Amino acid sequence: MTNKKEIQDCPHCKSELLPWMPPTATSWGENLQFVCFNDECSYYVRGWKHMWDQYNVKSSYRHRFDPLTGETGPLPVWSESALKDRITL
């Protein structure tokens, strides 16, 4: 039996996390995740500079929460619109 965790707002900007379904055949699995898609979120905004400065890569990340495990972490993105088509409202 899986212990579901309570969905909270983004800890970086307090925006509501939106339900997001990972693409099939990825390491994310097929469990619904919750992601901050606020383009003004400080975590996302700072991520662009961090990824460029540290890895010379034009990408960023968004805050992600897995309600089944309680795990949080970055969801890598390569553009402002990346992965938004997977939001399930």
N, CA, C and O atoms as CSV, one atom per row, in Angstrom:
chain,resi,resn,atom,element,x,y,z
A,1,MET,N,N,0.845,-1.183,0.000
A,1,MET,CA,C,0.000,0.000,0.000
A,1,MET,C,C,0.883,1.238,0.000
A,1,MET,O,O,1.838,1.324,0.772
A,2,THR,N,N,0.567,2.192,-0.863
A,2,THR,CA,C,1.376,3.397,-0.999
A,2,THR,C,C,0.869,4.472,-0.048
A,2,THR,O,O,-0.337,4.670,0.098
A,3,ASN,N,N,1.792,5.155,0.589
A,3,ASN,CA,C,1.449,6.227,1.506
A,3,ASN,C,C,1.458,7.544,0.742
A,3,ASN,O,O,2.529,8.055,0.413
A,4,LYS,N,N,0.297,8.098,0.455
A,4,LYS,CA,C,0.228,9.358,-0.297
A,4,LYS,C,C,0.602,10.520,0.616
A,4,LYS,O,O,0.223,10.559,1.786
A,5,LYS,N,N,1.337,11.442,0.070
A,5,LYS,CA,C,1.776,12.627,0.806
A,5,LYS,C,C,0.915,13.817,0.404
A,5,LYS,O,O,0.409,13.876,-0.717
A,6,GLU,N,N,0.754,14.754,1.313
A,6,GLU,CA,C,-0.054,15.953,1.050
A,6,GLU,C,C,0.664,16.875,0.065
A,6,GLU,O,O,1.854,17.152,0.210
A,7,ILE,N,N,-0.074,17.339,-0.930
A,7,ILE,CA,C,0.479,18.236,-1.939
A,7,ILE,C,C,0.555,19.640,-1.348
A,7,ILE,O,O,-0.420,20.146,-0.793
A,8,GLN,N,N,1.705,20.248,-1.473
A,8,GLN,CA,C,1.904,21.592,-0.954
A,8,GLN,C,C,2.225,22.537,-2.091
A,8,GLN,O,O,2.437,22.111,-3.227
A,9,ASP,N,N,2.261,23.825,-1.779
A,9,ASP,CA,C,2.647,24.825,-2.775
A,9,ASP,C,C,4.158,24.788,-2.973
A,9,ASP,O,O,4.885,24.190,-2.180
A,10,CYS,N,N,4.618,25.432,-4.036
A,10,CYS,CA,C,6.050,25.512,-4.314
A,10,CYS,C,C,6.760,26.195,-3.142
A,10,CYS,O,O,6.353,27.284,-2.735
A,11,PRO,N,N,7.799,25.588,-2.599
A,11,PRO,CA,C,8.503,26.209,-1.470
A,11,PRO,C,C,9.327,27.436,-1.873
A,11,PRO,O,O,9.780,28.187,-1.009
A,12,HIS,N,N,9.522,27.641,-3.169
A,12,HIS,CA,C,10.347,28.751,-3.655
A,12,HIS,C,C,9.536,30.003,-3.961
A,12,HIS,O,O,10.027,31.119,-3.790
A,13,CYS,N,N,8.280,29.824,-4.419
A,13,CYS,CA,C,7.480,30.993,-4.807
A,13,CYS,C,C,6.051,30.940,-4.275
A,13,CYS,O,O,5.283,31.884,-4.459
A,14,LYS,N,N,5.699,29.856,-3.625
A,14,LYS,CA,C,4.363,29.658,-3.030
A,14,LYS,C,C,3.253,29.491,-4.058
A,14,LYS,O,O,2.077,29.557,-3.700
A,15,SER,N,N,3.596,29.275,-5.331
A,15,SER,CA,C,2.582,29.021,-6.361
A,15,SER,C,C,2.029,27.613,-6.197
A,15,SER,O,O,2.682,26.730,-5.641
A,16,GLU,N,N,0.823,27.425,-6.686
A,16,GLU,CA,C,0.202,26.104,-6.671
A,16,GLU,C,C,0.967,25.175,-7.612
A,16,GLU,O,O,1.290,25.556,-8.737
A,17,LEU,N,N,1.253,23.972,-7.158
A,17,LEU,CA,C,1.881,22.968,-8.016
A,17,LEU,C,C,0.796,22.355,-8.882
A,17,LEU,O,O,-0.288,22.027,-8.400
A,18,LEU,N,N,1.097,22.203,-10.167
A,18,LEU,CA,C,0.121,21.687,-11.119
A,18,LEU,C,C,0.367,20.209,-11.388
A,18,LEU,O,O,1.515,19.767,-11.420
A,19,PRO,N,N,-0.705,19.441,-11.584
A,19,PRO,CA,C,-0.537,18.023,-11.888
A,19,PRO,C,C,0.126,17.843,-13.251
A,19,PRO,O,O,-0.265,18.473,-14.234
A,20,TRP,N,N,1.120,16.988,-13.293
A,20,TRP,CA,C,1.922,16.783,-14.496
A,20,TRP,C,C,2.163,15.292,-14.679
A,20,TRP,O,O,2.564,14.601,-13.742
A,21,MET,N,N,1.918,14.801,-15.886
A,21,MET,CA,C,2.119,13.389,-16.180
A,21,MET,C,C,3.414,13.223,-16.974
A,21,MET,O,O,3.554,13.794,-18.055
A,22,PRO,N,N,4.352,12.452,-16.448
A,22,PRO,CA,C,5.603,12.226,-17.181
A,22,PRO,C,C,5.340,11.530,-18.515
A,22,PRO,O,O,4.389,10.757,-18.633
A,23,PRO,N,N,6.172,11.798,-19.515
A,23,PRO,CA,C,6.050,11.074,-20.786
A,23,PRO,C,C,6.239,9.565,-20.554
A,23,PRO,O,O,6.957,9.158,-19.640
A,24,THR,N,N,5.604,8.763,-21.370
A,24,THR,CA,C,5.761,7.312,-21.241
A,24,THR,C,C,7.180,6.900,-21.612
A,24,THR,O,O,7.884,7.616,-22.324
A,25,ALA,N,N,7.577,5.762,-21.126
A,25,ALA,CA,C,8.901,5.187,-21.406
A,25,ALA,C,C,10.045,6.080,-20.935
A,25,ALA,O,O,11.073,6.191,-21.603
A,26,THR,N,N,9.859,6.716,-19.779
A,26,THR,CA,C,10.943,7.490,-19.173
A,26,THR,C,C,11.205,6.953,-17.776
A,26,THR,O,O,10.427,6.151,-17.260
A,27,SER,N,N,12.272,7.379,-17.178
A,27,SER,CA,C,12.608,6.926,-15.826
A,27,SER,C,C,11.700,7.532,-14.755
A,27,SER,O,O,11.777,7.149,-13.587
A,28,TRP,N,N,10.842,8.475,-15.148
A,28,TRP,CA,C,9.929,9.085,-14.183
A,28,TRP,C,C,8.807,8.127,-13.795
A,28,TRP,O,O,8.148,8.330,-12.775
A,29,GLY,N,N,8.586,7.103,-14.582
A,29,GLY,CA,C,7.482,6.194,-14.305
A,29,GLY,C,C,6.180,6.757,-14.841
A,29,GLY,O,O,6.178,7.676,-15.659
A,30,GLU,N,N,5.086,6.205,-14.379
A,30,GLU,CA,C,3.781,6.632,-14.859
A,30,GLU,C,C,2.929,7.214,-13.745
A,30,GLU,O,O,1.702,7.227,-13.842
A,31,ASN,N,N,3.567,7.693,-12.693
A,31,ASN,CA,C,2.847,8.305,-11.580
A,31,ASN,C,C,2.717,9.802,-11.792
A,31,ASN,O,O,3.661,10.464,-12.223
A,32,LEU,N,N,1.551,10.324,-11.488
A,32,LEU,CA,C,1.304,11.753,-11.560
A,32,LEU,C,C,2.249,12.477,-10.611
A,32,LEU,O,O,2.410,12.076,-9.458
A,33,GLN,N,N,2.872,13.545,-11.098
A,33,GLN,CA,C,3.755,14.394,-10.301
A,33,GLN,C,C,3.098,15.770,-10.196
A,33,GLN,O,O,2.142,16.058,-10.917
A,34,PHE,N,N,3.597,16.605,-9.318
A,34,PHE,CA,C,3.115,17.978,-9.211
A,34,PHE,C,C,4.314,18.903,-9.368
A,34,PHE,O,O,5.344,18.730,-8.717
A,35,VAL,N,N,4.154,19.901,-10.258
A,35,VAL,CA,C,5.283,20.734,-10.679
A,35,VAL,C,C,4.903,22.208,-10.626
A,35,VAL,O,O,3.761,22.575,-10.904
A,36,CYS,N,N,5.870,23.047,-10.266
A,36,CYS,CA,C,5.683,24.500,-10.316
A,36,CYS,C,C,5.987,24.972,-11.733
A,36,CYS,O,O,7.125,24.885,-12.194
A,37,PHE,N,N,4.972,25.465,-12.412
A,37,PHE,CA,C,5.160,25.995,-13.766
A,37,PHE,C,C,5.089,27.524,-13.788
A,37,PHE,O,O,4.805,28.116,-14.829
A,38,ASN,N,N,5.345,28.156,-12.654
A,38,ASN,CA,C,5.407,29.612,-12.575
A,38,ASN,C,C,6.723,30.060,-13.211
A,38,ASN,O,O,7.799,29.755,-12.698
A,39,ASP,N,N,6.634,30.782,-14.322
A,39,ASP,CA,C,7.835,31.225,-15.031
A,39,ASP,C,C,8.606,32.308,-14.283
A,39,ASP,O,O,9.716,32.663,-14.678
A,40,GLU,N,N,8.030,32.832,-13.216
A,40,GLU,CA,C,8.719,33.834,-12.401
A,40,GLU,C,C,9.240,33.249,-11.090
A,40,GLU,O,O,9.763,33.987,-10.256
A,41,CYS,N,N,9.109,31.952,-10.897
A,41,CYS,CA,C,9.602,31.283,-9.689
A,41,CYS,C,C,11.117,31.475,-9.589
A,41,CYS,O,O,11.836,31.292,-10.572
A,42,SER,N,N,11.592,31.840,-8.413
A,42,SER,CA,C,13.026,32.101,-8.232
A,42,SER,C,C,13.871,30.853,-8.499
A,42,SER,O,O,14.988,30.972,-9.002
A,43,TYR,N,N,13.375,29.687,-8.181
A,43,TYR,CA,C,14.108,28.430,-8.423
A,43,TYR,C,C,14.333,28.232,-9.925
A,43,TYR,O,O,15.440,27.915,-10.360
A,44,TYR,N,N,13.277,28.422,-10.703
A,44,TYR,CA,C,13.341,28.291,-12.159
A,44,TYR,C,C,14.214,29.389,-12.770
A,44,TYR,O,O,15.054,29.106,-13.625
A,45,VAL,N,N,14.024,30.628,-12.342
A,45,VAL,CA,C,14.779,31.766,-12.888
A,45,VAL,C,C,16.275,31.610,-12.597
A,45,VAL,O,O,17.099,31.795,-13.493
A,46,ARG,N,N,16.629,31.276,-11.364
A,46,ARG,CA,C,18.047,31.085,-11.000
A,46,ARG,C,C,18.660,29.886,-11.714
A,46,ARG,O,O,19.863,29.857,-11.973
A,47,GLY,N,N,17.828,28.899,-12.031
A,47,GLY,CA,C,18.322,27.678,-12.665
A,47,GLY,C,C,19.006,27.914,-13.989
A,47,GLY,O,O,19.967,27.220,-14.321
A,48,TRP,N,N,18.527,28.884,-14.756
A,48,TRP,CA,C,19.153,29.177,-16.055
A,48,TRP,C,C,20.617,29.568,-15.886
A,48,TRP,O,O,21.488,29.043,-16.581
A,49,LYS,N,N,20.884,30.477,-14.974
A,49,LYS,CA,C,22.257,30.934,-14.731
A,49,LYS,C,C,23.100,29.814,-14.131
A,49,LYS,O,O,24.244,29.602,-14.535
A,50,HIS,N,N,22.537,29.111,-13.182
A,50,HIS,CA,C,23.269,28.031,-12.531
A,50,HIS,C,C,23.698,26.958,-13.548
A,50,HIS,O,O,24.857,26.543,-13.563
A,51,MET,N,N,22.773,26.522,-14.379
A,51,MET,CA,C,23.101,25.478,-15.350
A,51,MET,C,C,24.127,25.958,-16.377
A,51,MET,O,O,24.981,25.187,-16.817
A,52,TRP,N,N,24.039,27.239,-16.757
A,52,TRP,CA,C,25.012,27.770,-17.706
A,52,TRP,C,C,26.386,27.898,-17.049
A,52,TRP,O,O,27.393,27.477,-17.618
A,53,ASP,N,N,26.422,28.482,-15.844
A,53,ASP,CA,C,27.690,28.704,-15.145
A,53,ASP,C,C,28.374,27.389,-14.766
A,53,ASP,O,O,29.594,27.274,-14.877
A,54,GLN,N,N,27.607,26.409,-14.324
A,54,GLN,CA,C,28.183,25.158,-13.833
A,54,GLN,C,C,28.445,24.117,-14.928
A,54,GLN,O,O,29.414,23.361,-14.859
A,55,TYR,N,N,27.570,24.091,-15.933
A,55,TYR,CA,C,27.635,23.000,-16.917
A,55,TYR,C,C,27.684,23.468,-18.376
A,55,TYR,O,O,27.763,22.651,-19.294
A,56,ASN,N,N,27.635,24.787,-18.579
A,56,ASN,CA,C,27.643,25.354,-19.923
A,56,ASN,C,C,26.497,24.787,-20.773
A,56,ASN,O,O,26.668,24.471,-21.951
A,57,VAL,N,N,25.326,24.670,-20.138
A,57,VAL,CA,C,24.134,24.113,-20.772
A,57,VAL,C,C,23.003,25.126,-20.655
A,57,VAL,O,O,22.769,25.692,-19.587
A,58,LYS,N,N,22.307,25.347,-21.765
A,58,LYS,CA,C,21.176,26.262,-21.757
A,58,LYS,C,C,19.921,25.492,-21.336
A,58,LYS,O,O,19.166,24.993,-22.172
A,59,SER,N,N,19.721,25.410,-20.022
A,59,SER,CA,C,18.562,24.728,-19.464
A,59,SER,C,C,18.317,25.263,-18.058
A,59,SER,O,O,19.112,26.031,-17.517
A,60,SER,N,N,17.217,24.847,-17.492
A,60,SER,CA,C,16.883,25.195,-16.116
A,60,SER,C,C,16.150,24.003,-15.519
A,60,SER,O,O,16.246,22.886,-16.027
A,61,TYR,N,N,15.423,24.246,-14.445
A,61,TYR,CA,C,14.656,23.195,-13.795
A,61,TYR,C,C,13.498,23.824,-13.042
A,61,TYR,O,O,13.528,25.001,-12.683
A,62,ARG,N,N,12.485,23.017,-12.814
A,62,ARG,CA,C,11.300,23.435,-12.065
A,62,ARG,C,C,11.159,22.529,-10.845
A,62,ARG,O,O,11.602,21.380,-10.861
A,63,HIS,N,N,10.542,23.053,-9.794
A,63,HIS,CA,C,10.326,22.266,-8.578
A,63,HIS,C,C,9.292,21.181,-8.861
A,63,HIS,O,O,8.231,21.453,-9.422
A,64,ARG,N,N,9.617,19.935,-8.461
A,64,ARG,CA,C,8.751,18.786,-8.689
A,64,ARG,C,C,8.488,18.066,-7.371
A,64,ARG,O,O,9.369,17.967,-6.517
A,65,PHE,N,N,7.259,17.564,-7.219
A,65,PHE,CA,C,6.860,16.823,-6.026
A,65,PHE,C,C,6.148,15.538,-6.439
A,65,PHE,O,O,5.233,15.566,-7.263
A,66,ASP,N,N,6.570,14.416,-5.866
A,66,ASP,CA,C,5.938,13.122,-6.110
A,66,ASP,C,C,5.057,12.806,-4.903
A,66,ASP,O,O,5.583,12.537,-3.823
A,67,PRO,N,N,3.732,12.830,-5.057
A,67,PRO,CA,C,2.845,12.624,-3.916
A,67,PRO,C,C,2.843,11.185,-3.391
A,67,PRO,O,O,2.407,10.944,-2.266
A,68,LEU,N,N,3.316,10.241,-4.179
A,68,LEU,CA,C,3.342,8.850,-3.713
A,68,LEU,C,C,4.499,8.589,-2.754
A,68,LEU,O,O,4.370,7.817,-1.805
A,69,THR,N,N,5.627,9.239,-3.012
A,69,THR,CA,C,6.817,8.998,-2.193
A,69,THR,C,C,7.162,10.173,-1.280
A,69,THR,O,O,7.887,10.012,-0.298
A,70,GLY,N,N,6.635,11.359,-1.611
A,70,GLY,CA,C,6.997,12.562,-0.866
A,70,GLY,C,C,8.293,13.185,-1.366
A,70,GLY,O,O,8.734,14.207,-0.839
A,71,GLU,N,N,8.906,12.575,-2.380
A,71,GLU,CA,C,10.168,13.072,-2.928
A,71,GLU,C,C,9.963,14.403,-3.656
A,71,GLU,O,O,8.978,14.591,-4.370
A,72,THR,N,N,10.909,15.315,-3.462
A,72,THR,CA,C,10.925,16.569,-4.204
A,72,THR,C,C,12.263,16.671,-4.917
A,72,THR,O,O,13.245,16.043,-4.521
A,73,GLY,N,N,12.284,17.467,-5.968
A,73,GLY,CA,C,13.534,17.660,-6.685
A,73,GLY,C,C,13.309,18.423,-7.960
A,73,GLY,O,O,12.193,18.856,-8.248
A,74,PRO,N,N,14.365,18.591,-8.725
A,74,PRO,CA,C,14.265,19.362,-9.960
A,74,PRO,C,C,13.676,18.553,-11.110
A,74,PRO,O,O,13.903,17.349,-11.227
A,75,LEU,N,N,12.925,19.235,-11.943
A,75,LEU,CA,C,12.459,18.691,-13.216
A,75,LEU,C,C,13.180,19.482,-14.295
A,75,LEU,O,O,12.858,20.653,-14.499
A,76,PRO,N,N,14.141,18.891,-14.995
A,76,PRO,CA,C,14.906,19.623,-16.007
A,76,PRO,C,C,14.027,20.102,-17.153
A,76,PRO,O,O,13.149,19.375,-17.620
A,77,VAL,N,N,14.269,21.334,-17.605
A,77,VAL,CA,C,13.560,21.902,-18.757
A,77,VAL,C,C,14.563,22.627,-19.646
A,77,VAL,O,O,15.577,23.133,-19.164
A,78,TRP,N,N,14.281,22.675,-20.927
A,78,TRP,CA,C,15.186,23.282,-21.904
A,78,TRP,C,C,14.602,24.545,-22.522
A,78,TRP,O,O,15.267,25.212,-23.314
A,79,SER,N,N,13.352,24.880,-22.164
A,79,SER,CA,C,12.733,26.110,-22.638
A,79,SER,C,C,11.592,26.469,-21.688
A,79,SER,O,O,11.210,25.674,-20.829
A,80,GLU,N,N,11.060,27.667,-21.855
A,80,GLU,CA,C,9.947,28.105,-21.005
A,80,GLU,C,C,8.718,27.215,-21.190
A,80,GLU,O,O,7.970,26.981,-20.242
A,81,SER,N,N,8.515,26.729,-22.394
A,81,SER,CA,C,7.320,25.930,-22.674
A,81,SER,C,C,7.543,24.423,-22.506
A,81,SER,O,O,6.589,23.648,-22.575
A,82,ALA,N,N,8.779,24.008,-22.289
A,82,ALA,CA,C,9.077,22.581,-22.194
A,82,ALA,C,C,8.245,21.891,-21.118
A,82,ALA,O,O,8.177,22.349,-19.978
A,83,LEU,N,N,7.618,20.791,-21.498
A,83,LEU,CA,C,6.849,19.897,-20.642
A,83,LEU,C,C,5.497,20.457,-20.195
A,83,LEU,O,O,4.745,19.760,-19.513
A,84,LYS,N,N,5.175,21.687,-20.561
A,84,LYS,CA,C,3.872,22.245,-20.188
A,84,LYS,C,C,2.724,21.513,-20.854
A,84,LYS,O,O,1.599,21.529,-20.355
A,85,ASP,N,N,3.004,20.867,-21.986
A,85,ASP,CA,C,1.948,20.122,-22.668
A,85,ASP,C,C,1.535,18.864,-21.896
A,85,ASP,O,O,0.563,18.204,-22.264
A,86,ARG,N,N,2.266,18.531,-20.835
A,86,ARG,CA,C,1.960,17.354,-20.028
A,86,ARG,C,C,1.180,17.709,-18.752
A,86,ARG,O,O,0.916,16.836,-17.926
A,87,ILE,N,N,0.811,18.992,-18.589
A,87,ILE,CA,C,0.000,19.409,-17.439
A,87,ILE,C,C,-1.393,18.809,-17.620
A,87,ILE,O,O,-1.993,18.915,-18.690
A,88,THR,N,N,-1.894,18.183,-16.566
A,88,THR,CA,C,-3.210,17.546,-16.630
A,88,THR,C,C,-4.142,18.213,-15.634
A,88,THR,O,O,-4.108,17.903,-14.443
A,89,LEU,N,N,-4.958,19.108,-16.105
A,89,LEU,CA,C,-5.889,19.813,-15.193
A,89,LEU,C,C,-7.239,19.181,-15.179
A,89,LEU,O,O,-8.132,19.647,-14.471
